[in-house]
Amino acid sequence: MLPHVYDQLYRTRIDETVRYLSHYVTSHPDPCRILDIGCGTGAVLGRLAENHNVTAKGVDCDPDLIAYAKKGVSSRVDFEVGDILDKECRERLIAAGPYDLITMMFHVVNYFPYLTQVQELLQDLRGVLTDRSMFCFDAWGPEVQLFSGYSRELSDGSFIITKRIPDESLVGSILVEFTELLPDNEGKFDLHKEDVLMTPHSRSALELVARQAGYSQIHFRPGLDGWDMLCNLSCWSGAVNDR
């Protein structure tokens, strides 16, 4: 996804996520050490760094989003290209710990094909969480409209269109076609299209793997303001390390 489209599409969610995380950050002794998995354009970390005493690391597998994130960012925030499912990337992030807050927002968990991968990640990251640390992530369940298709106009006149691509070879996962229509100076549209493999995960399944990974204090939060289309059926999970 193009960076400016990403920020527009997730603007309301970014605002709500920053407000929610700020409550935790301000209650934690300075500086709060944060790891953001799937950080996108770095908007959440950038705003937290502007307003709070934090040291933060953001990782995303999209080099264009990371290049955008690095522009004008605070020296207390470090961004890198990496895939959390890659062993070397994960080991590098673990070595940089410990962390007071780990976030994996904006449905990153839906890019994990198997729940066993989610459980393995949660287990690995427990070792870099302190007794007061929190791990926050959200997810989309199978009923979310994205998986059946929708169209949305953004503030600059761009359009985001999703369409489910039938594929009988896929078991549990869904192939989603993302189309971005970007207006040009001549009143026409440039087309940017990509296919993304996503896997819906239910709240009950995620709670089970979090408990199996050793997290005993788990709470859920309903959909975020302004994103009822996607979020009233999604879950926000904060798993507090309890070692």
PyMOL commands that set and color helices and strands:
alter all, ss='L'
color gray80, all
select helices_A, chain A and resi 3-9+11-26+43-51+63-69+87-95+108-111+115-126+145-147+203-212+228-231
alter helices_A, ss='H'
color red, helices_A
select strands_A, chain A and resi 32-37+54-60+77-81+99-104+129-139+150-153+159-165+174-183+189-198+215-221+235-241
alter strands_A, ss='S'
color yellow, strands_A
deselect
rebuild
show_as cartoon
